[in-house]
């Protein structure tokens, strides 16, 4: 049994959907969540920049003795080289592998759509992972850049005209391809599931990258005997690179509840340094 925390990171707040699922299925685990809110979005940035940002955060979390690192970000998961992930001193997972496995296994026809940020779609990572498991699969990538600001603004309901028109713009072309499965390849997108499901219809099953990744994390920790002791109550603490107040205001949309742990602001220029310049707010009720 291992009481060290799990490190979870994202370019901003989208990864909180993964954290929500982790907290639900692993309630005894402590979690450190890092949201790079000062440099979001990652999805429109170049590969070198994305990898550099991810490595800075991974080093930050590693210094805090986490027992596993989870890239709860579709863009990072699709961009970070496998050689980097394998070189880490603790187990690592992104969202691509577990989500691709779920989609390949659940699709009846093999016609699968991947919804993601421009960088995720450009990488082709989900497509490669699905075809490695199911070579005959027909995989279509669709970049949906505007879903991120819509989710963060709370414009997520199927009857919201802005959300519906945006979803129709992105998703209508997919209906002509006979897909039966769509991967929500950005961790913001589960919040958009009502409107995505409305446009695609009941015949298309949605695969939530955050939920499948959380189950994958549980399996890894169990296999390595790294789960926390039974009966304990875990806590979640948060690090952000922009204003704490903005993060707190929006986090409840993704978590489905208010934040109760500490929130620490980490200046971007201090990411690779240790020092007293962090501002912490604790607790938040």
RALIN-V402828 format. One record per residue. N is the residue number from 0. RES is the residue in one letter. OMEGA is omega in radians with two decimals (* if undefined). Layout:
n=N res=RES omega=OMEGA
n=N res=RES omega=OMEGA
This chain:
n=0 res=X omega=-2.99
n=1 res=X omega=-3.07
n=2 res=X omega=3.08
n=3 res=X omega=-3.10
n=4 res=X omega=2.95
n=5 res=X omega=3.07
n=6 res=X omega=-3.13
n=7 res=X omega=3.11
n=8 res=X omega=-3.12
n=9 res=X omega=3.09
n=10 res=X omega=-3.14
n=11 res=X omega=-3.05
n=12 res=X omega=-3.07
n=13 res=X omega=-3.13
n=14 res=X omega=3.08
n=15 res=X omega=3.06
n=16 res=X omega=3.05
n=17 res=X omega=3.11
n=18 res=X omega=3.11
n=19 res=X omega=3.14
n=20 res=X omega=3.08
n=21 res=X omega=-3.14
n=22 res=X omega=-3.13
n=23 res=X omega=-3.06
n=24 res=X omega=3.11
n=25 res=X omega=-3.03
n=26 res=X omega=-3.13
n=27 res=X omega=-3.07
n=28 res=X omega=2.94
n=29 res=X omega=-3.11
n=30 res=X omega=2.96
n=31 res=X omega=-3.12
n=32 res=X omega=3.10
n=33 res=X omega=3.08
n=34 res=X omega=-3.09
n=35 res=X omega=-3.02
n=36 res=X omega=3.12
n=37 res=X omega=-3.10
n=38 res=X omega=3.07
n=39 res=X omega=0.09
n=40 res=X omega=3.01
n=41 res=X omega=-2.92
n=42 res=X omega=-3.14
n=43 res=X omega=-3.09
n=44 res=X omega=3.12
n=45 res=X omega=-3.07
n=46 res=X omega=-3.11
n=47 res=X omega=3.14
n=48 res=X omega=3.14
n=49 res=X omega=-3.13
n=50 res=X omega=-3.14
n=51 res=X omega=3.12
n=52 res=X omega=-3.12
n=53 res=X omega=-3.12
n=54 res=X omega=3.08
n=55 res=X omega=-3.12
n=56 res=X omega=3.11
n=57 res=X omega=3.11
n=58 res=X omega=3.10
n=59 res=X omega=-3.12
n=60 res=X omega=3.14
n=61 res=X omega=3.12
n=62 res=X omega=3.12
n=63 res=X omega=2.98
n=64 res=X omega=3.04
n=65 res=X omega=-3.12
n=66 res=X omega=3.09
n=67 res=X omega=3.11
n=68 res=X omega=-3.13
n=69 res=X omega=3.02
n=70 res=X omega=-3.10
n=71 res=X omega=-3.04
n=72 res=X omega=-3.13
n=73 res=X omega=-3.11
n=74 res=X omega=3.11
n=75 res=X omega=-3.11
n=76 res=X omega=-3.11
n=77 res=X omega=-3.01
n=78 res=X omega=-3.05
n=79 res=X omega=-3.12
n=80 res=X omega=3.12
n=81 res=X omega=3.13
n=82 res=X omega=3.10
n=83 res=X omega=-3.13
n=84 res=X omega=-3.11
n=85 res=X omega=-3.09
n=86 res=X omega=-3.07
n=87 res=X omega=-3.09
n=88 res=X omega=3.12
n=89 res=X omega=3.09
n=90 res=X omega=-3.11
n=91 res=X omega=2.94
n=92 res=X omega=2.91
n=93 res=X omega=-3.11
n=94 res=X omega=-3.01
n=95 res=X omega=-3.03
n=96 res=X omega=-3.11
n=97 res=X omega=-3.11
n=98 res=X omega=3.09
n=99 res=X omega=3.13
n=100 res=X omega=3.13
n=101 res=X omega=-3.12
n=102 res=X omega=-3.13
n=103 res=X omega=-3.12
n=104 res=X omega=-3.02
n=105 res=X omega=-3.12
n=106 res=X omega=3.12
n=107 res=X omega=-3.04
n=108 res=X omega=-3.05
n=109 res=X omega=3.08
n=110 res=X omega=-2.94
n=111 res=X omega=3.05
n=112 res=X omega=3.05
n=113 res=X omega=3.08
n=114 res=X omega=-3.09
n=115 res=X omega=3.07
n=116 res=X omega=3.11
n=117 res=X omega=-3.13
n=118 res=X omega=3.12
n=119 res=X omega=-3.13
n=120 res=X omega=-3.14
n=121 res=X omega=-3.10
n=122 res=X omega=-3.10
n=123 res=X omega=-3.03
n=124 res=X omega=3.13
n=125 res=X omega=3.14
n=126 res=X omega=-3.14
n=127 res=X omega=-3.12
n=128 res=X omega=3.13
n=129 res=X omega=-3.09
n=130 res=X omega=3.05
n=131 res=X omega=3.14
n=132 res=X omega=-3.04
n=133 res=X omega=-2.99
n=134 res=X omega=-3.09
n=135 res=X omega=-3.08
n=136 res=X omega=3.03
n=137 res=X omega=-3.02
n=138 res=X omega=3.13
n=139 res=X omega=3.08
n=140 res=X omega=3.10
n=141 res=X omega=3.08
n=142 res=X omega=-3.10
n=143 res=X omega=-2.98
n=144 res=X omega=-3.05
n=145 res=X omega=3.10
n=146 res=X omega=-3.12
n=147 res=X omega=3.12
n=148 res=X omega=3.09
n=149 res=X omega=3.14
n=150 res=X omega=-3.11
n=151 res=X omega=3.09
n=152 res=X omega=-3.13
n=153 res=X omega=3.13
n=154 res=X omega=-2.91
n=155 res=X omega=-3.04
n=156 res=X omega=-3.09
n=157 res=X omega=-3.13
n=158 res=X omega=3.06
n=159 res=X omega=-3.02
n=160 res=X omega=3.14
n=161 res=X omega=3.13
n=162 res=X omega=-3.08
n=163 res=X omega=-3.13
n=164 res=X omega=3.11
n=165 res=X omega=3.13
n=166 res=X omega=3.12
n=167 res=X omega=3.13
n=168 res=X omega=-3.11
n=169 res=X omega=-2.86
n=170 res=X omega=-3.10
n=171 res=X omega=3.11
n=172 res=X omega=-3.12
n=173 res=X omega=-3.09
n=174 res=X omega=-3.14
n=175 res=X omega=-3.09
n=176 res=X omega=3.04
n=177 res=X omega=3.14
n=178 res=X omega=3.03
n=179 res=X omega=-3.11
n=180 res=X omega=3.09
n=181 res=X omega=3.09
n=182 res=X omega=3.00
n=183 res=X omega=-2.92
n=184 res=X omega=3.01
n=185 res=X omega=-3.04
n=186 res=X omega=2.92
n=187 res=X omega=-2.89
n=188 res=X omega=3.06
n=189 res=X omega=3.09
n=190 res=X omega=3.13
n=191 res=X omega=-3.06
n=192 res=X omega=3.13
n=193 res=X omega=-3.11
n=194 res=X omega=3.08
n=195 res=X omega=3.12
n=196 res=X omega=3.13
n=197 res=X omega=-3.10
n=198 res=X omega=-3.09
n=199 res=X omega=3.11
n=200 res=X omega=-3.06
n=201 res=X omega=-3.10
n=202 res=X omega=-3.14
n=203 res=X omega=3.09
n=204 res=X omega=-3.12
n=205 res=X omega=3.13
n=206 res=X omega=-3.10
n=207 res=X omega=-3.10
n=208 res=X omega=-3.13
n=209 res=X omega=-3.10
n=210 res=X omega=-3.14
n=211 res=X omega=3.12
n=212 res=X omega=3.12
n=213 res=X omega=3.10
n=214 res=X omega=3.11
n=215 res=X omega=3.12
n=216 res=X omega=3.13
n=217 res=X omega=-3.13
n=218 res=X omega=3.14
n=219 res=X omega=-3.11
n=220 res=X omega=3.12
n=221 res=X omega=-3.12
n=222 res=X omega=-3.11
n=223 res=X omega=-3.12
n=224 res=X omega=-3.12
n=225 res=X omega=3.12
n=226 res=X omega=3.08
n=227 res=X omega=-3.12
n=228 res=X omega=3.12
n=229 res=X omega=3.03
n=230 res=X omega=3.13
n=231 res=X omega=3.11
n=232 res=X omega=-3.14
n=233 res=X omega=3.07
n=234 res=X omega=3.12
n=235 res=X omega=3.05
n=236 res=X omega=-2.90
n=237 res=X omega=3.03
n=238 res=X omega=3.12
n=239 res=X omega=-3.12
n=240 res=X omega=3.06
n=241 res=X omega=-3.01
n=242 res=X omega=3.10
n=243 res=X omega=-3.06
n=244 res=X omega=3.13
n=245 res=X omega=3.14
n=246 res=X omega=-3.12
n=247 res=X omega=-3.11
n=248 res=X omega=-3.03
n=249 res=X omega=-3.01
n=250 res=X omega=-3.08
n=251 res=X omega=3.11
n=252 res=X omega=-3.08
n=253 res=X omega=-3.11
n=254 res=X omega=-3.04
n=255 res=X omega=3.14
n=256 res=X omega=3.07
n=257 res=X omega=3.03
n=258 res=X omega=3.10
n=259 res=X omega=3.13
n=260 res=X omega=3.12
n=261 res=X omega=3.05
n=262 res=X omega=-3.08
n=263 res=X omega=3.06
n=264 res=X omega=3.12
n=265 res=X omega=3.10
n=266 res=X omega=-3.09
n=267 res=X omega=-3.10
n=268 res=X omega=-3.12
n=269 res=X omega=-3.05
n=270 res=X omega=-3.11
n=271 res=X omega=-3.09
n=272 res=X omega=2.98
n=273 res=X omega=-3.12
n=274 res=X omega=-3.04
n=275 res=X omega=-2.98
n=276 res=X omega=-3.13
n=277 res=X omega=3.07
n=278 res=X omega=-3.07
n=279 res=X omega=3.09
n=280 res=X omega=-3.06
n=281 res=X omega=-0.26
n=282 res=X omega=3.04
n=283 res=X omega=-3.10
n=284 res=X omega=*
